[in-house]
């Protein structure tokens, strides 16, 4: 019932405190969030099955079990508007899919969304609703309500996502992608979200999209960034500007390849946040994932490790910190240049050149 394409191949992950030091915990949050961002929350139950938890950890366990244990999300408030009702259908779908990655639940979601639109969006009546068209009808309904959403409601990773926000403003930036490559791009700052999608739902708000790229510009979750920080200038602006530059050149390039190039761009430019980025990519790497970010994280760290350590996949943060930032920047640029050459050898129809 929904077009099977990846809208958020250009997704940028942020989290609260991503670049800060995590306080002592009795729960393995990095592992917990890695499972959640890979759209599989069931293994988390074993990770939180501990006694003598700190107050913070106990709060997390209580909230997680309220959301995912039992027959329904017991912390969800009843919807009080049409939009909240629509979002509740998605949350029910996300919950089931996160608990059982083997289930195919798209038809079940469509079975809720189509009647909802037939009731609440008259322009759809009398029209044929197909797998390819439903995401566009949803977009048009949301925008008719005076709200904002993506150009199409479709997949992020293996799950259909839904992003809805109430306020938006824009600003033009000239982004330095390194070696004098300047990309002009319009940034659309989004505020007041009704939903930030399945990843925020899966991680209880700890991780969520920070931005993405569409044809007219790049979109930014305003609350996620200090616009004067390196996190914004490198991990958001440079990352997304790389996508914005790449998409017209190679429109069919797969999500993993796009993310690989954007993450290498980050690592070629980052200074203060460089080692935090490497740690984050390492801890959230999974070559078996359906999420392009997770696979790209693996490929980036693998390729850097081979160049810098003659090792397949170096995980130790202490080992990475023995290398100077300039050396890592340089090798990241080299890998990006090598990747660009490989894509150009295929041409505009290139889909993937990365060996996973």
N, C-alpha and C positions, 0 to 999 in steps of 0.2 A: 504493500500500500504506500510505501515511501520509496522515492528514487534512491537506488543503492549507489550513492557517490559520497565522497568525503569532502564536506564543506570546510571543515576546520583542519585541513592538512597544514594550515599555517598557524595552528594554535600555539600560544605562548603560555607556559605554566608559571604561575606565581603562587606564593604561599605566604601566610603571615609569618614574619620572622625568618624567612628563607636565608637571609644573609646575616642573621644574628646567631649568637651562641645559644643552643638549646640547654635549658636547665636540666638538672639531674631528674631522670624519670625512671620509673620501674616498668614502664611499657615501651616496647621497641617501636616508636612512632615512625621512624624511617621505613621500616618493613611494613608496618600497618598501611601507611599512605601509598607505598609502592604497589601493594595489592589493590587498594582502592582505585588508584589511578589507572590500573590495568583492568578495571571493570570486573573485579572478582573479590567480593568481600567475605566469602565464606571462610577462608583460612584465617581471617582476623579473629574469629571466635576463640580459636585455640591460643592466639597470641595474647588475648586479654583475660584468659582464664587463670588469673593469679590471685593470691591472697596478699594481705597486708599492702594494699595499694595506697599511694599518696592521695591526698584530697583531689588534686588535679586529675590523676589517672582514674580515680573512682568516678569523677564526673564524666570523663570521656566514656568509660565503660558503660555507665548508666545511659548516656545519650545514644551510644552505638546500639546497645541492646534494645532500647525503646524503638529505634528506627528499624532494625533489621531482625530482631528476634520475635518469634511468634507469627501470627497470621497477618498482621498489618502494622503500619507505622503508627505507634500509639502516641507519638509526640506531635503528629500532624494536626493542625487546627482545621475544622470544617471550612470549606470554601465559602466566601461571602459575595463573590462576584463571578461574572462569566469567565474572565481571564483566570481567576483562581481555580475555577472548575476545570478549565482546560489544562492548567498546570498540574492539577491533581491527577489527571489521567496520565500525564507523562511521569509523574513521580511514582505512581503505581507500577507502570511499565519498567521504570529504572530499577525499582526495588526488586522486582521479580528477576530481571535480567542480571542484576549484580549478584544476587544470591545463587543463581544457576546459569553460568555462562553457556551451557549447552542448549538452553531453551531458545527457540525461535519465536519471539513474541511480537513481531511487527504487525501481523494480522490482528492480534488481539488489541494492540494499540489503535490500529486503523478502525477496528470495530467500535471503539469508543469515540474517536475523533470525527469520523464521518457523520454519525448521527448528531454530534454536537454542532458541527458546522451547518448541517441541514436545518437545525432548529434556530441557530443564532446568526447565520450569515446568508440572507436571502439570495445574493448573487450566485451562490453555488447550486441553487435548486434548478433542476432540469438539465444540469450539465453532467457529463460523464466524468466520474472521479476515478483516476487510475493511480497506479503506483508512482508514476512519473509526475503526476499533476498535484497530488495531495499536499506536498510540501509547499507548493506555490499558493494554493488556496489558503493554507494556514497563514502564510506570510501576509497575504492580502487582507485576511480577516483581522489579524493583529494590528496592522497598519491602519485599517479602517476605524479601529478603536482609538486612534490617536497615539498609539504606542510604537516603539521601534523593535525590530527584530532583524535577523540576518536576511540575506538575499534569497535564501531558501531554507526551509526547515528540513534538515537531512542528517546524515550520519556524522558523528565524530568518533573515530575508532569503530568499534562494532555496535555502538548504541546510537539511536536517533536522539539528537539533542534539541534543546529548546532554550533560546536566550531571548528575554524580553526586558526592555528598559524604558524609562519614561522621559529622560532628558538627554540631549546631545548637543555638543558644540564642536567647532572645528578650528584647526590652525595648520598653516603650511610650514613644513620643515625642509631644510636641505641637509641630508644625512650623509656624513662621511663614512663610506664603507671600507676605507683603507686604500692606501697607495693612490690618493687623489680621485678615487671613484666617488662622485657625489650623486645622490639620488634625491630628487625633489618629490615630496609626497605630502598629501593631506592627511592629517591625523584627526579622527573623529573621536572625541572624548565622550564616553558613555557614563551616565549616572542614574542612580535610583532604580536598581534592578528588581524586577518581580521574580525572575529566576536567572541564575548564572549557570544553569545546565547540570548535567548528570555528575560531573566531576565534583562540583561543590556539594551536591547531595551525597555522593559516596564518601567524601572525606569530612563530612559534618562541617563544611565551610573552611577547612584548613587549606585546601588547594582549589583553584578555579582558573578558568581562562583569564589571562591578563590582556589578551588582544589577538587579533587575527587580521588577515588581509583579504580585501575584496577588490573588485575591478576599479572602483572609484577612489580607493585610498586604504588606509589602515585604521583599524578600530582599537581603542584603548579603554580598558576599565579604569576610570580615573582614580578611584579609591585605592588601586593597587600600587600606585607609584608616587614617589617624590620626583617631580619632573627635573630637579636639579641633580639627581643622583646618577651614578654610573649604571645602576640597575635599570633606570629608565633609558638613559642615552645609549647603552650598549645592548642590554638583554631585551629591551622592548624595541626602541627605534631602529637600531642597526639590524636586529633580527628580522623585524617585519619589513623593513626597507629592502632587505635582501630578497625576501619573498616577492615583494612588489616589483623588483627589478627582474627576477627570474621568470615569473609567471607569463609575461608576454613573449619571452624568448622561447620558452619550452612549456606550452600550455598543458601538455599531457604528463609532465613529470610527476612521479608518484610522491605521496606524502612523505615517505621516509627519506627520499632524495632531497626534497625541499628542506626538510628539517635538518638533515645532515649539513647542508650548505649554510643554513642560517646559524646553526650552533657553532660551526667552524668560524663563521664571521664573528660571532661573539668572542670566541677564544683567541682570535687574531687581534682583537682590540682591547679586551678587558685588562685592567690593571688591579685596582683595589679588590674587585670581586672575582678575580680569575680562579683562585683555589677553591672558593665556595662553589663556583660553577662546575668545576671538575668533580668535586665531591658530589654535588647534586646529580650530575649526569651519571656518575658511577653508581650511585645508590638507586637510580631509577632507570637502569638499563635492563632490557629484556629482549633478546633477539627473536623470541617466539611470540611476542605480543602482536595483537591486531592494531595497536596504537602506534602510529608513525613516530611519535616522540620517543617512546621507549626503545624502539628498534634503532632509531638514529642515535640515541644516547649510547647504545652499545657500540655501534659502528664508529662513532667519533672517538670514544675512549680506546677501543681496540686499535684503531689506526694510529692514534697518538702514541699509545703504549709501544707499538711495534717500532715506530720511528725513534722514540726517545729512550726506551728501556730495552729494546729487543725482546719484548715480552708481549704475549697475546692480549693480556688485559690486566693492567696494574690497578689495584683497588686502594692501596694504602695512601691516605692523604699525606702522611709524613714523607713518603717517597716523592710524591708530586711536589711537595714544598721544597725539596732539595734542588729543584730546577728553577732557574730564574724566569721571571715573567716574559722577558724578551725572547728567550729561547722557545718557550711554549707558543708565544704569539707567532714567531717565525715559522715554526713547523705547522701550525694551524693554517697560516697563509699558503704554505707550500701544498698542503693537502687540498685546500680549496682550489688552488690553481690547477692541480692535477685533475680534480673532479671536473672543473670547467672544461678542460681540454678533452676529457673523455666524453662529456655530453655533446660538445661541439662536433666531435667526430661522428656522432650518430645523426645530429641535425635537429631541426625543429620538432620532429615527431618523437624525440627521445622520451622514454617513459621511466627507465631506471638503468643506472650503470653501477650501482652499489652491489657488491657481493656480500651477502649476509652470512 
